Amino acid sequence: MDELYLIVGMMLVTFGIRYSMFAVAGRVEFPAGLVNALRYVPPAVLTAIIVPAILIPSGTTIDLSLSNAYLVGGLVAAAVGWFSKNLLLTIVVGMAAFWGWTSILSLLG
């Protein structure tokens, strides 16, 4: 029963935080500096999620070697994304590079 109270409490807090921003968004005009700063939040959050997963795939130490298929796939995806500006192509080529590199590593060792 305690878990139910915990889940409902988290739901209410999350809803309250998000709804409060929606409720005032049309009535309050945010300063231009704040609006410009908020544009960087999604890339910063995605970077904070992706970079540790790529650099520390084992969860213990940083792996910058060529045996790290996550790093190879991430670098290929970053290059494709930089030059093509195409999200779907970036995902497909990055995953293909990851799976291909994983296959090559398994054949070698």
C-alpha positions, 0 to 999 in steps of 0.5 A: 500500500505504501508503494501506491501512496508513493506513486500517487504522490509522485504523480501529483508532484509531477503534474503540479509542476508541469501544469503550473507552467502550462497555466501561466504560459499564456498569461506571463511573458518570459524574458527573452534571455530565459526563452533563449536559455530554455532552447538549450535544455533538450540538447543538454539533457540528451547529452547528459543521457547519451555521453555516459552511455557511450563512454562508460558502457560497462558502468564502471570505467571510461572506455575510449578504445576501438573495442567500444562499439557504443563509441564507434556507433556514436561517433559515426552517428555524430558525423552523419548527423553533423553533415546530413542534418537528417535525424532518421538517416543519423539513427539508421546509420549509427545503429548500422555502424554499432551492429556492424562493429559489434559483429566485427568484434565478435568475429575477431575475438 
